[in-house]
Amino acid sequence: MNLEIDALVAQVQHNCHISDARHGTDYGLCTYLMKMREYYRWEQGLPYATPIDKDEVGDWLSRREALWDSLAGADYQALRIGEHRLDPFDVAGINLRIADLGYLYSAGLVHSGRAQFFLTRLRHHVEGEDGFHLWIGDRELARGLHVPPALLRGRDIFLRRDSLKQLLWEKYESWLWSRPDNAMGRALACYPFERDVEQALEMMTEREMQVVRDHEIGEYQAGQMLGEAWEGLLLRVLGTPAELMLRAVRDHLADCLRTLPAILDDLGDGAVLHAYIGNLGHMRKALFPALQSAYEAWRIDREPSALRTLAVQGRAHWRAVAEEALALDAAHPEGEIAEAIKALVEARRLAG
């Protein structure tokens, strides 16, 4: 890296520290400690199979929390690239100046209004036939504690390969505690984790990148259907259970449009379908119990027709729920919309 990129890395990392100072302790204690340990691993460049010294990570944790305390109340800083001074959320302007050098930047607000910044090596960029731009990052140069593997901003889809690899590592470590016979365990069993963790992670990441890609394209397609009013509705219910419900509704719509059909078209050993089911959060499972039922039926007969039918049914169902939520938004005042959305989504679970 040249000096200009080195300086940009430091600036982006500073904004990541500010975001962490604001939101780093949003997690429960166990999740927080696990993520901080992996954050330490990333900063030190340690392989996933390498044990981490508890005292060293403990000392680092104390220093990092002290840094966050010193940044309490700080504002995100503009990024300087050459003679240019750019707003940290001016993603297009920043990438215009660094993409040709082989780097990728993104920033945006994720769940509950949490700011997200990252800078990576650029692995691939392509323009999709539907008008979106797909950007794939490789080695991460600056990042925060929260590392979602994908981010959709307008027509730009950003995928983070290193972040996905860390997420899969965390899934594997969590599963190791009790080794339950569940969907994630079945997915992990398709890879050589017992023999070579690094190889297994690399193989799984390569396959799961396609799933993340399809989900984000589905998100983009769902956004085209629902229009700009959807983002306004999310802002009105920010930080409430209704926000989580609306995000789950759109996720299900995206998956029924794109992700699930793509998985079913290339089932192979079933690893990707197992992982897809295993990665569903509590909210998504609660709203779409028919999906779990269809998966269990497939486990018995290995016949995906019920899942295909469900994807078609879900496409219409979740679009209708989203459009009903938008209609509620127009009809309810600020103080009532969150409860109205919550009641609507709970009543429209898809149970088969």
C-alpha positions in Angstrom: 0.0 0.0 0.0 1.2 3.5 -0.7 1.2 6.3 1.9 -2.1 7.8 0.7 -3.9 4.4 1.1 -2.2 4.0 4.5 -3.6 7.3 5.6 -7.1 6.4 4.3 -7.0 3.1 6.2 -6.2 5.0 9.4 -9.0 7.5 8.8 -11.6 4.8 8.1 -10.5 2.8 11.1 -10.9 6.0 13.2 -14.6 6.2 12.1 -15.0 2.5 12.9 -13.7 3.2 16.4 -16.3 6.0 16.8 -19.1 3.7 15.7 -17.8 1.0 18.1 -17.7 3.6 20.9 -21.4 4.2 20.2 -22.6 0.7 19.6 -19.9 -1.8 20.6 -21.7 -2.8 23.8 -25.1 -3.3 22.2 -24.5 -7.1 22.3 -25.1 -9.4 25.2 -22.0 -10.2 27.3 -21.1 -13.6 25.8 -21.6 -12.4 22.2 -19.6 -9.2 22.9 -16.7 -11.1 24.3 -16.6 -13.6 21.4 -16.7 -10.8 18.9 -14.0 -8.8 20.7 -11.8 -11.9 20.7 -12.3 -12.3 16.9 -11.7 -8.6 16.4 -8.4 -9.0 18.2 -7.6 -12.0 16.0 -8.2 -9.9 12.9 -6.0 -7.0 14.1 -3.2 -9.4 14.9 -3.6 -11.3 11.7 -3.9 -14.7 13.5 -5.2 -17.8 11.6 -8.6 -19.1 12.8 -7.1 -22.3 14.2 -4.5 -20.5 16.3 -5.4 -20.4 20.0 -5.5 -16.9 21.5 -3.8 -16.0 24.8 -6.4 -14.9 27.3 -4.2 -12.5 29.1 -3.1 -10.8 25.9 -6.6 -10.4 24.6 -7.7 -9.2 28.0 -5.1 -6.4 28.0 -6.0 -5.5 24.5 -9.7 -5.4 25.4 -9.0 -2.9 28.3 -7.0 -0.7 25.9 -9.8 -0.8 23.3 -12.6 0.1 25.7 -10.4 3.0 27.0 -10.1 4.2 23.4 -13.9 4.0 23.0 -14.4 6.0 26.2 -12.1 8.7 24.8 -14.2 8.9 21.7 -17.6 9.2 23.4 -19.5 12.0 21.7 -17.1 12.3 18.8 -18.4 13.0 15.3 -17.5 10.9 12.3 -14.7 12.5 10.4 -14.4 13.4 6.7 -12.0 11.4 4.7 -9.1 13.1 2.9 -7.9 11.5 -0.4 -5.2 13.6 -2.0 -6.6 17.2 -2.2 -10.2 16.0 -1.7 -12.1 16.1 1.6 -15.1 13.7 1.4 -18.0 13.0 3.6 -17.6 9.5 5.1 -21.0 8.5 3.7 -20.1 9.6 0.2 -19.4 6.1 -0.9 -19.6 6.7 -4.6 -17.2 9.7 -4.4 -14.7 7.8 -2.4 -14.8 4.7 -4.6 -14.4 6.8 -7.7 -10.9 7.7 -6.4 -9.8 4.3 -5.1 -11.5 1.6 -7.1 -8.9 1.8 -10.0 -6.2 1.3 -7.4 -7.8 -2.0 -6.3 -9.6 -0.9 -3.1 -13.2 -0.8 -2.1 -15.0 1.4 0.5 -18.5 1.4 1.9 -20.5 3.0 4.6 -24.1 3.1 5.7 -26.6 2.6 8.4 -27.6 -1.0 9.4 -30.0 -2.3 12.1 -31.1 0.3 14.6 -29.3 3.1 12.9 -25.8 1.7 13.6 -23.2 3.3 11.3 -21.0 0.8 9.4 -17.7 1.6 7.7 -15.1 -0.7 6.0 -12.2 -0.6 3.6 -11.1 -3.7 1.7 -9.0 -4.9 -1.2 -11.3 -5.0 -4.3 -11.8 -8.5 -5.6 -14.4 -8.0 -8.2 -16.9 -5.5 -9.6 -19.7 -6.2 -12.1 -22.8 -4.4 -13.3 -25.9 -6.7 -13.1 -28.5 -6.9 -15.8 -31.1 -5.4 -13.5 -29.1 -2.2 -13.1 -27.3 -2.9 -9.8 -23.6 -2.8 -9.2 -22.0 -5.8 -7.4 -18.8 -5.0 -5.5 -16.9 -7.9 -3.8 -14.3 -7.1 -1.2 -11.5 -9.4 -0.2 -8.9 -8.7 2.5 -10.2 -6.2 5.0 -8.0 -3.2 5.8 -10.3 -1.3 8.2 -13.4 -2.5 10.0 -15.4 -2.3 13.2 -16.6 -4.8 15.7 -19.8 -5.4 13.7 -19.0 -7.1 10.4 -22.1 -7.9 8.3 -21.0 -9.8 5.2 -23.2 -7.6 2.9 -24.5 -4.1 2.5 -27.1 -2.8 0.0 -27.0 0.9 -0.7 -29.2 2.1 -3.5 -28.1 0.2 -6.6 -24.8 -0.9 -5.1 -24.3 -4.3 -3.4 -21.2 -4.7 -1.3 -20.1 -8.2 -0.3 -17.3 -8.8 2.3 -15.6 -12.1 1.9 -13.4 -11.8 5.0 -16.5 -10.9 7.1 -18.4 -13.9 5.8 -15.5 -16.1 6.7 -15.4 -14.8 10.2 -19.2 -15.2 10.6 -18.9 -18.9 9.5 -16.0 -19.4 12.0 -18.2 -18.0 14.7 -21.0 -20.3 13.7 -18.6 -23.3 13.9 -17.2 -22.3 17.3 -20.8 -21.8 18.7 -21.8 -25.2 17.4 -18.8 -26.9 19.0 -20.0 -26.0 22.5 -22.6 -28.8 22.5 -22.5 -30.2 18.9 -26.3 -30.2 18.5 -28.0 -32.2 15.7 -29.4 -29.2 13.9 -29.3 -27.6 10.4 -26.0 -25.8 11.0 -24.4 -28.9 12.3 -25.5 -30.8 9.2 -24.0 -28.0 7.0 -20.7 -28.1 8.9 -20.5 -31.9 8.5 -20.2 -31.4 4.7 -16.8 -29.8 5.2 -13.5 -31.2 6.6 -13.5 -29.1 9.9 -12.3 -32.0 12.0 -9.3 -32.4 9.7 -8.4 -28.9 8.5 -10.2 -25.9 9.8 -8.7 -23.4 7.4 -9.4 -25.5 4.4 -13.0 -26.2 5.5 -13.6 -22.5 6.2 -12.3 -21.6 2.7 -14.5 -24.2 1.0 -17.6 -23.1 3.0 -17.0 -19.4 2.4 -16.7 -19.9 -1.3 -20.1 -21.6 -1.5 -21.8 -19.3 0.9 -20.6 -16.2 -1.0 -23.0 -17.2 -3.7 -25.9 -17.4 -1.2 -25.1 -14.0 0.2 -24.8 -12.6 -3.4 -28.3 -14.1 -4.3 -29.8 -12.7 -1.1 -28.6 -9.2 -1.8 -29.8 -9.3 -5.4 -33.1 -10.4 -4.0 -33.0 -7.5 -1.6 -32.4 -5.2 -4.5 -35.3 -6.6 -6.4 -37.6 -6.4 -3.4 -36.5 -2.7 -3.0 -37.5 -2.1 -6.6 -40.9 -3.5 -5.9 -41.5 -1.6 -2.7 -40.1 1.8 -3.6 -38.5 4.5 -1.5 -41.4 4.6 0.9 -40.1 1.4 2.5 -37.0 3.1 3.8 -39.1 5.9 5.3 -41.3 3.3 7.1 -38.2 1.7 8.6 -37.0 5.0 9.9 -40.4 5.6 11.6 -40.1 2.3 13.5 -36.4 2.4 14.1 -35.3 0.6 17.3 -38.7 -1.1 17.9 -39.8 -4.8 17.4 -41.6 -3.6 14.3 -38.3 -2.7 12.7 -37.0 -6.2 13.2 -40.3 -7.6 11.8 -40.2 -5.4 8.7 -36.6 -6.4 8.0 -37.6 -10.1 8.4 -40.5 -9.6 5.9 -38.2 -8.1 3.3 -35.6 -10.8 3.9 -38.2 -13.5 3.3 -39.4 -11.7 0.1 -35.8 -11.4 -1.1 -35.1 -15.1 -0.5 -38.3 -16.3 -2.1 -37.5 -14.1 -5.1 -33.9 -15.2 -5.5 -32.0 -17.1 -2.8 -34.2 -20.1 -2.2 -34.8 -20.9 -5.9 -31.0 -20.6 -6.6 -30.2 -23.0 -3.7 -32.8 -25.5 -5.0 -31.4 -25.3 -8.5 -28.0 -26.5 -7.3 -28.7 -28.6 -4.2 -25.7 -31.0 -4.5 -24.9 -32.5 -1.1 -27.4 -30.2 0.6 -24.8 -28.2 2.5 -26.0 -24.8 1.3 -29.6 -25.5 2.1 -28.7 -26.8 5.6 -26.6 -23.6 6.2 -29.4 -21.4 4.9 -31.9 -22.9 7.4 -29.3 -22.9 10.1 -28.6 -19.2 9.6 -32.3 -18.1 10.0 -32.7 -15.9 13.1 -35.5 -16.3 15.6 -37.6 -13.6 14.1 -37.5 -15.1 10.6 -38.3 -18.6 11.9 -41.2 -17.3 13.9 -42.8 -15.5 10.9 -42.2 -18.4 8.4 -42.7 -21.7 10.2 -43.8 -23.3 6.9 -40.1 -23.0 5.7 -38.8 -25.2 8.6 -41.6 -27.7 7.9 -40.7 -27.9 4.2 -37.0 -28.3 5.1 -37.8 -31.2 7.5 -39.9 -32.9 4.7 -37.0 -32.5 2.3 -34.6 -34.1 4.8 -36.8 -37.3 4.7 -37.4 -37.7 1.0 -34.8 -35.3 -0.6 -37.6 -34.1 -2.8 -37.4 -30.2 -3.2 -40.8 -29.7 -4.8 -42.5 -28.5 -1.6 -39.7 -26.0 -1.1 -40.1 -24.8 -4.7 -43.8 -24.4 -4.2 -43.3 -22.6 -0.9 -40.9 -20.1 -2.6 -43.5 -19.2 -5.1 -46.2 -18.9 -2.4 -43.8 -16.8 -0.2 -43.0 -14.4 -3.0 -46.7 -13.4 -3.2 -47.3 -13.5 0.5 -44.4 -11.4 1.7 -44.9 -8.8 -1.0 -48.5 -8.5 0.1 -47.5 -8.2 3.8 -44.9 -5.5 2.9 -47.5 -3.6 0.8 -50.0 -3.8 3.6 -47.4 -2.4 6.0 -46.9 0.6 3.6 -50.6 1.2 3.5 -50.7 1.2 7.3 -47.9 3.8 7.3 -50.0 6.2 5.4 -53.0 5.7 7.7 -51.4 5.9 11.2 -49.8 8.7 13.1 -46.2 8.5 14.3 -47.0 7.2 17.8 -49.2 4.3 16.6 -47.5 2.9 13.5 -45.0 0.6 15.3 -47.8 -1.2 17.2 -49.9 -1.4 14.0 -47.0 -3.0 12.1 -46.3 -5.4 14.9 -50.0 -6.6 14.9 -50.1 -6.9 11.2 -47.0 -9.0 10.8 -47.8 -11.3 13.7 -51.2 -12.0 12.1 -49.6 -12.7 8.7 -47.2 -15.5 9.7 -46.8 -18.1 6.9 -47.5 -21.4 8.5 -48.2 -23.4 5.3 
